[in-house]
């Protein structure tokens, strides 16, 4: 399985001549080329979600955080000829996960989307969790992850699980110790081959940022299988990056 996480940068007028309409083709071309089996996206507005309908080889499950169908959201894409969707859902990272809500101290509402998929050939099933943790509060990030691990506990114990997303947390933050304490492993550090590319993934569209200065905030964790490869993909187009994040990918055998 080749799996990836990619924050594609929300469509905003702030980006002027590098907002989504200018970047769309580059992002889709990158995904088509790297040919992932499963990938998770963050920061999707409805018009961006429509753009991904051009990926004819994939089915998807998505949700948005405002609860009215117009906000920023998350999506899980899976190769339709290889996987069958068994179950799916989403919830808010708050004390009231079933309704649109915000954790105290958070900048925005935050959600987790999940799918259970079955490989049509091997019949093996797996659980995919995609999230985007809060950008201003370390406490909210920790508590948000605790909600994910608690709410999905039974499924995590019964399925090979892949936890992906933009955690907005450098590797020293306590949220990572929480994840590791639940028997997950980071693909960056546990890969059989050395991690390819920079450890960091957030470059804020600055093409000249040295690798050592990139923020390490995107992650793939798994509790099952052999992690064969891991890589941060620094694809660019005419001295520009398609998004302000690099995608992170891993190849996992299970």
C-alpha positions as a LaTeX table, in Angstrom:
\begin{tabular}{lrrr}
\hline
Residue & $x$ (\AA) & $y$ (\AA) & $z$ (\AA) \\
\hline
Unk1 & 0.00 & 0.00 & 0.00 \\
Unk2 & 1.29 & 3.44 & $-0.93$ \\
Unk3 & $-0.42$ & 5.99 & 1.29 \\
Unk4 & $-0.03$ & 9.78 & 1.60 \\
Unk5 & $-1.20$ & 12.89 & 3.40 \\
Unk6 & $-1.33$ & 16.29 & 1.73 \\
Unk7 & $-2.49$ & 19.68 & 3.01 \\
Unk8 & $-3.40$ & 21.34 & $-0.29$ \\
Unk9 & $-3.85$ & 24.87 & 1.13 \\
Unk10 & $-7.34$ & 26.29 & 1.35 \\
Unk11 & $-8.56$ & 28.41 & $-1.56$ \\
Unk12 & $-8.22$ & 32.04 & $-0.44$ \\
Unk13 & $-7.97$ & 35.45 & $-2.09$ \\
Unk14 & $-5.02$ & 36.11 & 0.23 \\
Unk15 & $-2.83$ & 34.04 & $-2.12$ \\
Unk16 & $-3.69$ & 36.34 & $-5.04$ \\
Unk17 & $-2.11$ & 34.99 & $-8.24$ \\
Unk18 & $-1.26$ & 31.69 & $-6.59$ \\
Unk19 & $-4.70$ & 30.85 & $-5.20$ \\
Unk20 & $-6.43$ & 27.59 & $-6.09$ \\
Unk21 & $-7.40$ & 28.36 & $-9.69$ \\
Unk22 & $-3.69$ & 28.81 & $-10.51$ \\
Unk23 & $-2.50$ & 25.79 & $-8.50$ \\
Unk24 & $-5.25$ & 23.27 & $-9.21$ \\
Unk25 & $-3.69$ & 21.61 & $-12.25$ \\
Unk26 & $-0.31$ & 21.32 & $-10.53$ \\
Unk27 & $-1.76$ & 19.61 & $-7.44$ \\
Unk28 & $-3.79$ & 17.17 & $-9.52$ \\
Unk29 & $-0.82$ & 16.39 & $-11.76$ \\
Unk30 & 1.35 & 15.67 & $-8.72$ \\
Unk31 & $-1.23$ & 13.25 & $-7.33$ \\
Unk32 & $-1.73$ & 11.54 & $-10.69$ \\
Unk33 & 2.01 & 11.06 & $-11.11$ \\
Unk34 & 2.72 & 9.64 & $-7.67$ \\
Unk35 & $-0.20$ & 7.25 & $-8.05$ \\
Unk36 & $-1.02$ & 6.67 & $-4.37$ \\
Unk37 & $-3.39$ & 3.88 & $-3.38$ \\
Unk38 & $-4.89$ & 5.94 & $-0.57$ \\
Unk39 & $-4.37$ & 9.60 & 0.27 \\
Unk40 & $-5.76$ & 12.06 & 2.78 \\
Unk41 & $-6.30$ & 15.74 & 2.04 \\
Unk42 & $-6.72$ & 18.71 & 4.37 \\
Unk43 & $-8.02$ & 22.27 & 3.82 \\
Unk44 & $-10.58$ & 21.49 & 1.12 \\
Unk45 & $-13.25$ & 24.03 & 0.33 \\
Unk46 & $-16.28$ & 22.82 & $-1.68$ \\
Unk47 & $-14.90$ & 24.19 & $-4.97$ \\
Unk48 & $-11.62$ & 22.37 & $-4.35$ \\
Unk49 & $-13.50$ & 19.16 & $-3.60$ \\
Unk50 & $-15.15$ & 19.56 & $-6.99$ \\
Unk51 & $-11.72$ & 19.83 & $-8.62$ \\
Unk52 & $-10.80$ & 16.37 & $-7.34$ \\
Unk53 & $-13.72$ & 14.84 & $-9.23$ \\
Unk54 & $-11.28$ & 14.89 & $-12.14$ \\
Unk55 & $-9.41$ & 12.00 & $-10.49$ \\
Unk56 & $-11.38$ & 9.24 & $-12.19$ \\
Unk57 & $-9.42$ & 6.40 & $-10.58$ \\
Unk58 & $-10.56$ & 7.25 & $-7.05$ \\
Unk59 & $-13.61$ & 7.20 & $-4.84$ \\
Unk60 & $-13.66$ & 9.42 & $-1.76$ \\
Unk61 & $-15.28$ & 10.21 & 1.55 \\
Unk62 & $-15.25$ & 13.81 & 2.82 \\
Unk63 & $-16.71$ & 16.10 & 5.46 \\
Unk64 & $-16.43$ & 19.77 & 6.36 \\
Unk65 & $-15.95$ & 21.32 & 9.76 \\
Unk66 & $-18.59$ & 24.09 & 9.86 \\
Unk67 & $-21.49$ & 21.68 & 9.50 \\
Unk68 & $-23.30$ & 23.68 & 6.83 \\
Unk69 & $-21.66$ & 22.27 & 3.70 \\
Unk70 & $-19.73$ & 25.44 & 2.91 \\
Unk71 & $-16.69$ & 25.26 & 5.17 \\
Unk72 & $-13.18$ & 23.86 & 5.01 \\
Unk73 & $-12.95$ & 20.10 & 5.17 \\
Unk74 & $-11.05$ & 16.84 & 4.94 \\
Unk75 & $-11.20$ & 13.93 & 2.51 \\
Unk76 & $-9.95$ & 10.36 & 2.14 \\
Unk77 & $-9.37$ & 9.11 & $-1.42$ \\
Unk78 & $-8.91$ & 5.45 & $-2.29$ \\
Unk79 & $-8.28$ & 3.65 & $-5.56$ \\
Unk80 & $-11.71$ & 2.42 & $-6.61$ \\
Unk81 & $-10.56$ & $-0.66$ & $-8.50$ \\
Unk82 & $-8.56$ & $-1.87$ & $-5.48$ \\
Unk83 & $-10.67$ & $-0.96$ & $-2.43$ \\
Unk84 & $-14.25$ & $-1.29$ & $-1.31$ \\
Unk85 & $-15.66$ & 1.11 & 1.28 \\
Unk86 & $-16.97$ & $-0.87$ & 4.28 \\
Unk87 & $-17.83$ & 1.97 & 6.67 \\
Unk88 & $-17.13$ & 5.67 & 7.16 \\
Unk89 & $-17.87$ & 8.61 & 9.40 \\
Unk90 & $-16.64$ & 11.83 & 10.96 \\
Unk91 & $-16.87$ & 13.74 & 14.22 \\
Unk92 & $-15.81$ & 17.02 & 15.81 \\
Unk93 & $-12.82$ & 17.24 & 18.15 \\
Unk94 & $-14.74$ & 18.70 & 21.06 \\
Unk95 & $-16.75$ & 17.68 & 24.10 \\
Unk96 & $-19.78$ & 17.28 & 21.77 \\
Unk97 & $-18.35$ & 15.29 & 18.84 \\
Unk98 & $-21.72$ & 14.63 & 17.18 \\
Unk99 & $-22.57$ & 18.27 & 16.49 \\
Unk100 & $-20.63$ & 21.15 & 14.91 \\
Unk101 & $-18.57$ & 22.45 & 17.83 \\
Unk102 & $-15.23$ & 23.82 & 18.88 \\
Unk103 & $-12.79$ & 22.83 & 21.62 \\
Unk104 & $-12.11$ & 25.53 & 24.18 \\
Unk105 & $-9.01$ & 27.47 & 23.16 \\
Unk106 & $-9.07$ & 26.32 & 19.55 \\
Unk107 & $-8.93$ & 28.74 & 16.64 \\
Unk108 & $-11.45$ & 26.78 & 14.54 \\
Unk109 & $-13.77$ & 23.80 & 14.62 \\
Unk110 & $-11.76$ & 20.64 & 13.96 \\
Unk111 & $-12.86$ & 17.22 & 12.76 \\
Unk112 & $-11.64$ & 13.70 & 12.06 \\
Unk113 & $-12.88$ & 11.70 & 9.07 \\
Unk114 & $-12.46$ & 7.93 & 8.90 \\
Unk115 & $-13.04$ & 5.00 & 6.56 \\
Unk116 & $-12.73$ & 1.25 & 6.81 \\
Unk117 & $-11.62$ & $-0.19$ & 3.48 \\
Unk118 & $-11.33$ & $-3.74$ & 2.18 \\
Unk119 & $-8.75$ & $-4.75$ & $-0.40$ \\
Unk120 & $-10.76$ & $-6.44$ & $-3.16$ \\
Unk121 & $-8.00$ & $-8.97$ & $-3.88$ \\
Unk122 & $-6.53$ & $-9.86$ & $-0.48$ \\
Unk123 & $-9.78$ & $-9.17$ & 1.45 \\
Unk124 & $-7.69$ & $-7.47$ & 4.14 \\
Unk125 & $-9.41$ & $-4.57$ & 5.87 \\
Unk126 & $-7.87$ & $-1.39$ & 7.26 \\
Unk127 & $-8.92$ & 1.78 & 9.07 \\
Unk128 & $-7.90$ & 5.19 & 7.74 \\
Unk129 & $-8.06$ & 8.24 & 10.05 \\
Unk130 & $-7.52$ & 11.74 & 8.64 \\
Unk131 & $-7.38$ & 14.86 & 10.82 \\
Unk132 & $-6.18$ & 18.46 & 10.96 \\
Unk133 & $-5.39$ & 19.51 & 14.51 \\
Unk134 & $-5.65$ & 23.05 & 15.85 \\
Unk135 & $-3.12$ & 25.64 & 14.74 \\
Unk136 & $-2.84$ & 27.80 & 17.89 \\
Unk137 & $-3.33$ & 25.62 & 20.98 \\
Unk138 & $-1.04$ & 22.74 & 21.99 \\
Unk139 & $-3.62$ & 21.73 & 24.59 \\
Unk140 & $-6.35$ & 21.59 & 21.92 \\
Unk141 & $-4.12$ & 19.46 & 19.72 \\
Unk142 & $-3.50$ & 17.01 & 22.55 \\
Unk143 & $-7.15$ & 16.87 & 23.61 \\
Unk144 & $-8.27$ & 16.56 & 19.99 \\
Unk145 & $-6.05$ & 13.54 & 19.47 \\
Unk146 & $-7.25$ & 12.06 & 22.74 \\
Unk147 & $-10.83$ & 12.30 & 21.42 \\
Unk148 & $-9.81$ & 10.51 & 18.21 \\
Unk149 & $-8.01$ & 7.69 & 20.04 \\
Unk150 & $-10.81$ & 7.28 & 22.57 \\
Unk151 & $-13.71$ & 7.47 & 20.16 \\
Unk152 & $-12.10$ & 5.12 & 17.63 \\
Unk153 & $-10.57$ & 2.80 & 20.26 \\
Unk154 & $-12.56$ & $-0.32$ & 19.36 \\
Unk155 & $-11.89$ & 0.01 & 15.64 \\
Unk156 & $-8.20$ & 0.78 & 16.20 \\
Unk157 & $-7.90$ & $-2.41$ & 18.26 \\
Unk158 & $-9.59$ & $-4.48$ & 15.54 \\
Unk159 & $-8.14$ & $-3.07$ & 12.30 \\
Unk160 & $-4.70$ & $-2.27$ & 10.95 \\
Unk161 & $-4.90$ & 1.50 & 11.37 \\
Unk162 & $-3.32$ & 4.43 & 9.56 \\
Unk163 & $-3.48$ & 7.83 & 11.25 \\
Unk164 & $-2.60$ & 10.70 & 8.94 \\
Unk165 & $-2.85$ & 14.44 & 8.67 \\
Unk166 & $-1.63$ & 17.90 & 9.48 \\
Unk167 & $-1.11$ & 17.81 & 13.24 \\
Unk168 & 0.27 & 21.38 & 13.47 \\
Unk169 & 2.67 & 19.91 & 16.04 \\
Unk170 & 6.43 & 19.63 & 15.85 \\
Unk171 & 7.77 & 16.21 & 16.82 \\
Unk172 & 8.64 & 17.34 & 20.39 \\
Unk173 & 5.00 & 18.06 & 21.30 \\
Unk174 & 3.23 & 15.78 & 23.76 \\
Unk175 & 0.58 & 14.77 & 21.21 \\
Unk176 & 3.16 & 12.49 & 19.58 \\
Unk177 & 3.92 & 10.74 & 22.86 \\
Unk178 & 0.19 & 10.18 & 23.24 \\
Unk179 & 0.00 & 8.54 & 19.80 \\
Unk180 & 3.08 & 6.39 & 20.43 \\
Unk181 & 1.62 & 5.23 & 23.75 \\
Unk182 & $-1.22$ & 3.66 & 21.73 \\
Unk183 & 1.22 & 1.42 & 19.85 \\
Unk184 & 1.52 & 3.53 & 16.73 \\
Unk185 & 4.78 & 4.03 & 14.83 \\
Unk186 & 5.84 & 7.01 & 12.75 \\
Unk187 & 6.62 & 6.15 & 9.14 \\
Unk188 & 9.41 & 8.76 & 9.10 \\
Unk189 & 11.40 & 7.16 & 11.90 \\
Unk190 & 10.48 & 3.47 & 11.49 \\
Unk191 & 10.93 & 3.00 & 7.76 \\
Unk192 & 13.22 & 0.16 & 6.63 \\
Unk193 & 14.88 & 2.60 & 4.23 \\
Unk194 & 16.02 & 6.05 & 5.41 \\
Unk195 & 13.38 & 8.74 & 5.07 \\
Unk196 & 13.61 & 10.46 & 1.68 \\
Unk197 & 13.63 & 14.26 & 1.55 \\
Unk198 & 13.28 & 16.70 & 4.43 \\
Unk199 & 11.61 & 15.78 & 7.70 \\
Unk200 & 9.74 & 19.07 & 7.61 \\
Unk201 & 6.81 & 19.60 & 5.27 \\
Unk202 & 5.52 & 23.17 & 5.74 \\
Unk203 & 7.31 & 25.77 & 3.62 \\
Unk204 & 4.61 & 28.51 & 3.40 \\
Unk205 & 5.18 & 28.74 & $-0.39$ \\
Unk206 & 8.71 & 30.06 & 0.20 \\
Unk207 & 10.80 & 28.32 & $-2.45$ \\
Unk208 & 14.15 & 29.22 & $-0.90$ \\
Unk209 & 13.50 & 27.84 & 2.60 \\
Unk210 & 16.35 & 25.50 & 3.64 \\
Unk211 & 15.21 & 21.99 & 4.52 \\
Unk212 & 16.47 & 22.38 & 8.09 \\
Unk213 & 14.06 & 25.31 & 8.60 \\
Unk214 & 10.89 & 23.56 & 7.40 \\
Unk215 & 8.21 & 22.97 & 10.03 \\
Unk216 & 7.64 & 19.27 & 10.74 \\
Unk217 & 3.87 & 19.14 & 11.21 \\
Unk218 & 2.52 & 16.50 & 8.78 \\
Unk219 & 2.61 & 12.83 & 9.82 \\
Unk220 & 1.68 & 9.27 & 8.98 \\
Unk221 & 1.38 & 6.79 & 11.84 \\
Unk222 & 0.49 & 3.10 & 11.69 \\
Unk223 & $-0.02$ & 0.31 & 14.22 \\
Unk224 & 0.45 & $-2.54$ & 11.77 \\
Unk225 & 2.64 & $-3.90$ & 9.02 \\
Unk226 & 6.17 & $-3.27$ & 7.76 \\
Unk227 & 7.03 & 0.32 & 6.82 \\
Unk228 & 9.09 & $-0.09$ & 3.68 \\
Unk229 & 9.67 & 3.52 & 2.59 \\
Unk230 & 8.88 & 7.06 & 3.71 \\
Unk231 & 9.31 & 10.32 & 1.87 \\
Unk232 & 8.55 & 14.02 & 1.83 \\
Unk233 & 7.96 & 15.01 & $-1.80$ \\
Unk234 & 9.35 & 18.41 & $-2.76$ \\
Unk235 & 7.85 & 18.61 & $-6.27$ \\
Unk236 & 7.75 & 22.13 & $-7.68$ \\
Unk237 & 6.56 & 23.90 & $-10.80$ \\
Unk238 & 8.48 & 26.84 & $-12.28$ \\
Unk239 & 10.12 & 27.69 & $-8.94$ \\
Unk240 & 6.80 & 27.46 & $-7.07$ \\
Unk241 & 5.28 & 24.79 & $-4.88$ \\
Unk242 & 1.76 & 23.52 & $-5.64$ \\
Unk243 & 0.81 & 23.94 & $-1.96$ \\
Unk244 & 2.32 & 25.51 & 1.14 \\
Unk245 & 2.82 & 21.96 & 2.45 \\
Unk246 & 4.75 & 19.11 & 0.87 \\
Unk247 & 2.93 & 15.77 & 0.68 \\
Unk248 & 4.23 & 12.99 & 2.92 \\
Unk249 & 4.01 & 9.42 & 1.64 \\
Unk250 & 4.83 & 5.93 & 2.88 \\
Unk251 & 4.83 & 2.41 & 1.47 \\
Unk252 & 3.53 & $-0.16$ & 3.94 \\
Unk253 & 3.31 & $-3.92$ & 3.60 \\
Unk254 & 0.74 & $-5.79$ & 5.66 \\
\hline
\end{tabular}
